[in-house]
Amino acid sequence: MKNKCISGFLLIVFLFFGSNALYAARNDCLKSIPEIFNTVSPSTVLISCTTTDQLSVKNKVLTLYGSGFIFSEDGLILTNAHLVFKSSSIIVKMSGRGAFPATIVGMDPVMDIAVLKIQDNSGKVPIVTFMKDDERIEIGEEVVVIGSPEGMENTISRGIVSGLNRILPSSPMSMVVPMIQTDAPVSMGNSGGPILNRCGEVIGMVTAVLNDGGNIGFALPIHDVKQALTQLIENGRIKRPWLGIRGKLISKTEIESIFKIIIADGFLVENVDAGSPAENVGIKGGTLPIIIAGEEFLFGGDIILSGNGLLFDKLENFEAFVRNMKIGDNVKLSVFREGTPVDVEFVVPERPVLPEDLPLPGRKEFNP
């Protein structure tokens, strides 16, 4: 049962943005650290953002510093959404080229990605090189980070990839994203900067660090970031279908053997988002917390047996349903409620930005 239970949100992000399991490792180059720095630092920028808080008695105007990197010759820059969120002014400083105002082209607080555009720039700009699509990251490989910790631009540090597919233990994001873990030193101001392999290619974007974690930092994999870029540039956001449910796949046989209650294989609904299509058609979340083999479940809600006729009795079926779901689709769910099957139908809308997606003020442990 432990292998079958999976968070609905965790599953959705893996499906929509993929994983790196099938890529080949890069081992054909080993550039020196100075060579990597001299090549990449011109395309790494210092970002200063001004925010105002009219409700604050003190510090009504705040300036935040972070990092970013130029990835296109027309001046598009990648950074973190939590850095530029609600900024009244964004200034990008390029090494040796001066400072330029920037605007937000697109932003996704769920993945914590933002694309900026330099408003005024003279001449051709240097750009980073992304890791190739058919390459993967290996635990133990050496990496370097270039950024602006505490506003000190063009600072370089080094370390290794110490873990993959990490989920932040108390992430403020409502949809978790699998991250690269590194022991390369990062701190306030590194957010949005590149993490690079020894070929000098960007393998991820620095996003988070654990306070007092002994150099435990996290980066969004660049493969996942690249898949989001087209929508961010064209639409200004990432469009996602929305059911509005969170929970786990459960096994009838194992649950019934423990509790001697009537249940069914399917997706156990633990939480339902307010205003979601699931809430609108009456799907119920759980109210009774129970721990089984160290894993917490919230029972008492509906169990979704199938979607559009596809049984959720195994993980592959549920994955296929989520993967193929699109905005505007007509969906029919068969729901097991208090021992009785009930059918509900609705049209899948676009997922809005939810309150839990937004950056939390003061959560410095996750915003380097």
N, C-alpha and C positions, 0 to 999 in steps of 0.2 A: 504493500500500500504506500509505503514511503516514496517509492520511485514513481508512483502514479499521480500523487498529489502535486499540483503545480499552481502557482498563483496565476490568475487570469491576466493581470497586467504584465507580469514578467513574461508570460508566454507571448502576448501580443507584441511586445517590443522586440523580442528575439525574432519573431516572424517578419515583422515589418522592416527591420533594419539588418537582419541577418546575423550570422556569426562567422568567425574566422577559421572554423575547424577544417575546411577543405583546401585552404590556401597552402602554397609551398613556402618554405622558409627561405630568406635571402642570406646567402653566405659567400657571395662572390666579391665583396669589397670590405675594406677596413680602413677608412680614412682616419687621419690623425684628428685629434680634438681641435687644434688650432685651424686646420683646414676646414673642418665643418663649421666652426665659428665664423671664419672669414667669408665663407660662402653664404651662410644662412642669415647671419645677423643683419645685413642690409635690408632683408625683407621682413624682419621682426620689428614690431612697433610698440611704442609706449602709448597707452590710451588713458586719457584723463576725462572723467565724466563728472559733470556738475548736477547735483540733485537738490531740490528744495523741499522742505517740510514745513508748511505753514502752521502746523499744529504744535511744533516743537517750541519750547520756551527758549532753549539755547540751540546753537548750531542749526539754524534754519537753512543755511546753505552748506552743503557738504561736497567735497571733491574726493572722488574715488579713483585709484590708479589700478590699471591692469595691463595686460599684454594682448597682442594679436599678431597675425601674420598675413602678409599679402599673398594671395593665391591666383590673381589674374592681372594681366597687364593693363586692364582698365581701372585698376585701383580698388578692387574688391578685397575686403579684409575679413578674416574669420576671428571671432572672439566668443566669450561667454555671454549668454543673455542676462545672467544675474548682474553682470557688470554695468550694462548699458540700460537696464530696465528703468523706466521713468526718468531718464536723464533729460535735463533741459538743454544741455550742451555737451557735445562730444568732440574732443580734440585729439588728433592722431599725430604723434611726433615720430618722424622717420629719421634714422641715424644719418647725419650729414646732409639732410635735405630740408630741415625745418619742420614746422608744425602746420597742420591743415585741419579745417573743420570737416566733420564727417556726418553723414546721415545714416539712419538704419534702413537697409534695403529689405531685410526680412529677419524675423526673430521667432524662435520656438523655445518657450520656457520649459517645456517637457523634457527635451533633450539638452537644454541649456546651451543653445547655439544661437549666435547672431551673426549676420552678414552686414558689414558696413561699407559705405562708399565714400572715398575721399572726394570732397567737393571741388577742390582746387589743387591740381598737381601739374607741374611742368616737367615734361620729359618722360622717358620710359622708366617704369618702376621695376625693381628686382622682385622676383616671385620665388616662392618655395617650390620644392619638388615633392609631390605626394608619393607615398609608398604605392607600388603597382597593385592592381586589383587581384592578381594571382599570387601575391605574397602573403605570408602570415607572420605573426609575431610569436617569438618563442620565449618561454620563461627562462631567465638567466642571461638573455642577451643584453649587451651593454647599450645604454642610451644616454643621450645628453638633453638638457633642457635649456632653452634660451628664453629669457623674459626680463621683467622689470620688478623684482621683489622690492617692496617698500618704495617703489618709484625709481629705483636705480636701474636705468635702462641698459640693455645689452649685457646682462649678467648670465654667465653660463655655469651650469652644475652638471654632474655626471652621476650615474648609478646603473642599476640593472632593472629589467622587468622582473618584479618579484611575485607577480600573480596576474591571472587573466580572468575575464568574466566575473569580476568582483561587483557585488551590489553593496552600495553604501549602507551601513547598519541602521542609520536613522535618517535616510534621505528625505529632504523636504519636498522632493518631486513626487507627483502622484503616479507617474509611470516610471518604474525603475529601468535603468539602462546599464547593461554590462560594461564594466570599465577595465582599463589596464591599470594595474597597481605597480608602483615604482618606489624605490628607495632614494631616488635622486632628490636632493633637497629642494623643496618648493615652499614658498611662503606668500603672505599677502602681496599681491601685485603680479604674481606669476599666472593668475587666471587668464585663460585665453591664449597663452603662449604655446609654442610647438614643443613636443617631445619627439626626438629624432633618433633613428638608428645610426649605426656607424657608417652607413652609406650617405648620411646627410639627408635622408628622406624623412618627411613628417609621417610618423606612425600614429600620432594622437594629439589631442588638445588638452592641456592641463586644465582641470576643472575643480578639483577638490583636494583637501588635505585633512587628515585627522589631527586635532589638537593633541599635543602630548603623545602622539602616536609613534614616535621614533622614526621620523622620515617615512611616513606612509602617505604617499600621494596617489591621486587617481587622475586618469586621462580618458577622454572619450576616444575610442578607436577611430582612426581616420576613414576606414572603410565605411563605417556607419555614418560619419559626418558627410562624406561625399554623396551618399545616397539621399541625403536630405537637401543638398544644395540646390538642385533644380527647382524644387517647390519653393524654397525660401526666396530664390532670386525671381522666379516668375510670379508667385502668388503672395509673397511677403509672409507666408506662414506654411506650416505643414498641415495638409488636409487629412484628417483621419475619420474613419467611420466610428460611430458611437453606439454602444449598447447601454453602457452605464452600469455594469455589474462587475463585482470583484468576488473571487472565491477560489475554489479548488475542485479538481476532478476527484471523485470518490468512488470506491468500490463497494457495491452492495454486499458482497460475500463477507468482506472483512469487517465492515461496520456492523452488520447484523450479528456476526458471531460474537462481537464484544457487547453489544447493547440489547440484543434480542428484540429489536424493533423493526417495523416494516420500513424499508428504504429502497432506493433504486440506484443503479449505476447512472452517473451523469455529473453535471457541473453543479456543485453545491454553492448556492448564492449566499455569500456572507454579508456583502454590503451593496446597496443600490444608491447611485448618485441622484441627488435631488434634481428634478427637472429632466431627467434622462428618459429616453423612450421606454426603458425597462420600468421605471417608476410609473410612467403614464399608462402602461397597460396592466399595472397592478402586481408586478413581480415583487416578492417579499424577500427581505434580507433576514439574516439570522439574529438571534437574541441570546442564545445559550452557549457560552464559551466552554469548550471541553478540550483537554489535552490528551492526545493519544500518541504514545511512543515519542514523547517530547515535542510533538507538533500540535499547535493550537488550531482548533476548528471552531467555527461559529455556527452551531446548528439551530434549527427552528425555522429556517427560511425555505424557499423553494429549491427544488433540484431540477435543473433543465435536462430533460432526457434526450432531446434531439433538436436540430435546427434544419429547417427545410427538408425534413425526412431523413437526415443523416444522424444516426445514433451516436450519442456521446459516451459509448461504453468503452472506448479506448482512446488513448491520447492522440493517435494519428488522425482520427476522425474530427476531434475537436480542433486540432491544428489546421486541418484542411478547411474547416468551416470559417475559422477566423481569418485565415490567409486569403480566402476568396471573397470575403465580405467587402462590399463597396458602398460608398455613399449613394443613396437612392434605391438600393436594393429592397425588395419586399421580403421580409423575414417572417417565418412562421416557427414559433418555438413550442415544443411540447413540454409542459411543466408538471412535475410531480408535487402535488400540494396536499398535505394531510391524508396521504394514501390514495389520492384520486388524480388521474391525468387531466390537465386543463390545457387548452390551446390558446395562444395569444399571437397576434399579428401586428406588425408595424412596418413603416418605411424607415430605413436607416438614415439618420441625419449626420451632418458633420459634427465632430466632437468640438465643443467650444473650449476656450481656455477656462479651466476651473480654478477656484480659489487656492486649492492645494498645489497647483502648478507653479504659482508665483513665488519669487524669492522671498524668504523670510528675513526681515530685518534683524541684525544681530547674530545670525547663524554663521559666525566666522569659521566654525570648525569645518564647514563644508564649502566655504568660499575663499580660496587662497588669493 
